[in-house]
């Protein structure tokens, strides 16, 4: 009961912090996710035992350039292609039954584009020709939270078939499907408040976010299992590290950005 109370309080504070920055102003949101990215990279660096601090410099340089300086479609598309290439390549690592070791250069590239690129595109999503789309980014957070929450609840009550026991023994197929169904319901209601994306487009975006977010969760679990640790950090009581909280969003963000780009919602 004490652990549940601690986990609940931490979760509430996390949600309040996130939504406060969204509705305060865009600079607060940008700064929060720049900081979250640094925290995730620190936890990643420790887990994969990457030496040096060059990865932080590379991330900050990319983040600053793409958030404040670069607005041309070509370099943005180039970064998107690099990020998605690394993310798709990591699926081979996730589903491989063999033990794969990364060298220092590979660890650096993975950190910069998988984590750094994910945080950059998550920060870029709310910006479009009409300004800072607060409700859109809030909606993406809500879809992830609804999916995670109901995947846990449905899995606890109806779960029988394991989803990926070698990486995450507690996740079930029933839980994942339940999370997707309830997220689709949430997407329908979100579409009533963000009409610049149609109901059908919200549904498509939801499927992309939930499926890719689930893969991101499993991917982070694989990194932790290989390293022999339960959590990526201990900064959030009852939840682990920042990377533990953002694993789904980080992996899903580039695909969500691509989906919105195909919808002509972002440039």
HUJO-V632319 format. One record per backbone hydrogen bond with DSSP energy under -1.0 kcal/mol. NH is the residue of the N-H (numbers start at 1). CO is the residue of the C=O. E is the energy in kcal/mol with one decimal. If there is no record, write none. Layout:
# HUJO-V632319
nh:NH co:CO e:E
nh:NH co:CO e:E
This chain:
# HUJO-V632319
nh:5 co:1 e:-2.4
nh:6 co:2 e:-2.3
nh:7 co:3 e:-2.4
nh:8 co:4 e:-2.4
nh:9 co:5 e:-2.5
nh:10 co:6 e:-2.2
nh:11 co:7 e:-2.3
nh:12 co:8 e:-2.4
nh:13 co:9 e:-2.4
nh:14 co:10 e:-2.3
nh:15 co:11 e:-2.3
nh:16 co:12 e:-2.6
nh:17 co:13 e:-2.5
nh:18 co:14 e:-2.4
nh:19 co:15 e:-2.8
nh:20 co:16 e:-2.3
nh:21 co:17 e:-1.8
nh:22 co:18 e:-1.6
nh:23 co:19 e:-2.1
nh:24 co:20 e:-1.4
nh:25 co:21 e:-1.3
nh:29 co:25 e:-1.6
nh:30 co:26 e:-2.8
nh:31 co:27 e:-2.7
nh:32 co:28 e:-2.2
nh:33 co:29 e:-2.1
nh:34 co:30 e:-2.0
nh:35 co:31 e:-2.3
nh:36 co:32 e:-2.7
nh:37 co:33 e:-2.0
nh:38 co:34 e:-1.8
nh:39 co:35 e:-2.3
nh:40 co:36 e:-2.8
nh:41 co:37 e:-2.5
nh:42 co:38 e:-2.2
nh:43 co:39 e:-2.2
nh:44 co:40 e:-2.8
nh:45 co:41 e:-3.1
nh:46 co:42 e:-1.8
nh:47 co:43 e:-2.1
nh:48 co:44 e:-2.6
nh:50 co:45 e:-2.3
nh:57 co:53 e:-1.2
nh:58 co:54 e:-2.5
nh:59 co:55 e:-2.1
nh:60 co:56 e:-2.5
nh:61 co:57 e:-2.3
nh:62 co:58 e:-2.4
nh:63 co:59 e:-3.2
nh:64 co:60 e:-2.6
nh:65 co:61 e:-2.2
nh:66 co:62 e:-2.7
nh:67 co:63 e:-2.1
nh:68 co:64 e:-2.1
nh:69 co:65 e:-1.4
nh:70 co:65 e:-3.5
nh:76 co:72 e:-1.4
nh:77 co:73 e:-2.9
nh:78 co:74 e:-2.2
nh:79 co:75 e:-2.3
nh:80 co:76 e:-2.2
nh:81 co:77 e:-2.5
nh:82 co:78 e:-2.3
nh:83 co:79 e:-2.7
nh:84 co:80 e:-2.6
nh:85 co:81 e:-2.4
nh:86 co:82 e:-2.2
nh:87 co:83 e:-2.4
nh:88 co:84 e:-2.8
nh:89 co:85 e:-2.2
nh:90 co:86 e:-1.9
nh:92 co:89 e:-1.1
nh:94 co:90 e:-2.3
nh:95 co:91 e:-2.5
nh:107 co:103 e:-2.5
nh:108 co:104 e:-2.1
nh:109 co:105 e:-2.5
nh:110 co:106 e:-2.7
nh:111 co:107 e:-2.4
nh:112 co:108 e:-2.5
nh:113 co:109 e:-2.3
nh:114 co:110 e:-2.4
nh:116 co:111 e:-2.3
nh:119 co:115 e:-2.2
nh:120 co:116 e:-2.2
nh:121 co:117 e:-2.6
nh:122 co:118 e:-2.0
nh:123 co:119 e:-1.9
nh:124 co:120 e:-1.7
nh:125 co:121 e:-1.5
nh:127 co:124 e:-1.5
nh:128 co:131 e:-2.3
nh:131 co:128 e:-2.0
nh:133 co:126 e:-3.8
nh:134 co:132 e:-1.6
nh:137 co:133 e:-1.7
nh:138 co:134 e:-2.1
nh:139 co:135 e:-2.4
nh:140 co:136 e:-1.9
nh:141 co:137 e:-2.0
nh:142 co:138 e:-2.5
nh:143 co:139 e:-2.4
nh:144 co:140 e:-1.8
nh:145 co:141 e:-2.6
nh:146 co:142 e:-3.1
nh:147 co:143 e:-2.3
nh:148 co:144 e:-2.7
nh:149 co:145 e:-2.7
nh:150 co:146 e:-2.6
nh:151 co:147 e:-2.0
nh:152 co:148 e:-1.8
nh:153 co:149 e:-2.2
nh:154 co:150 e:-2.8
nh:155 co:151 e:-1.8
nh:156 co:152 e:-2.1
nh:157 co:153 e:-1.7
nh:158 co:154 e:-3.5
nh:163 co:171 e:-2.3
nh:167 co:164 e:-1.8
nh:168 co:164 e:-3.0
nh:171 co:168 e:-1.2
nh:173 co:161 e:-2.8
nh:176 co:172 e:-2.0
nh:177 co:173 e:-2.4
nh:178 co:174 e:-2.4
nh:179 co:175 e:-2.5
nh:180 co:176 e:-2.0
nh:181 co:177 e:-2.5
nh:182 co:178 e:-2.3
nh:183 co:179 e:-1.8
nh:184 co:180 e:-2.2
nh:185 co:181 e:-1.7
nh:186 co:182 e:-2.2
nh:187 co:183 e:-2.5
nh:188 co:184 e:-1.9
nh:189 co:185 e:-1.7
nh:190 co:186 e:-2.5
nh:191 co:187 e:-1.9
nh:193 co:190 e:-1.7
nh:194 co:190 e:-1.2
nh:197 co:194 e:-1.6
nh:202 co:198 e:-2.4
nh:203 co:199 e:-2.0
nh:204 co:200 e:-2.2
nh:205 co:201 e:-2.9
nh:206 co:202 e:-2.4
nh:207 co:203 e:-2.3
nh:208 co:204 e:-2.4
nh:209 co:205 e:-2.7
nh:210 co:206 e:-3.0
nh:211 co:207 e:-2.4
nh:212 co:208 e:-2.3
nh:213 co:209 e:-2.5
nh:214 co:210 e:-2.1
nh:215 co:211 e:-1.9
nh:216 co:212 e:-2.3
nh:217 co:213 e:-2.1
nh:218 co:214 e:-2.1
nh:219 co:215 e:-2.6
nh:220 co:216 e:-2.2
nh:221 co:217 e:-1.9
nh:222 co:218 e:-2.1
nh:223 co:219 e:-2.0
nh:224 co:220 e:-2.2
nh:225 co:221 e:-2.6
nh:226 co:222 e:-2.5
nh:227 co:223 e:-1.8
nh:228 co:224 e:-1.2
nh:229 co:224 e:-2.3
nh:236 co:240 e:-2.9
nh:239 co:236 e:-2.5
nh:240 co:236 e:-2.0
nh:245 co:241 e:-1.2
nh:246 co:242 e:-1.9
nh:247 co:243 e:-1.1
nh:250 co:246 e:-3.0
nh:251 co:247 e:-1.5
nh:252 co:248 e:-2.3
nh:253 co:249 e:-2.4
nh:256 co:252 e:-2.6
nh:257 co:253 e:-2.8
nh:258 co:254 e:-2.3
nh:259 co:255 e:-2.4
nh:260 co:256 e:-2.5
nh:261 co:257 e:-2.0
nh:262 co:258 e:-2.2
nh:263 co:259 e:-1.5
nh:264 co:261 e:-1.3
nh:265 co:260 e:-3.0
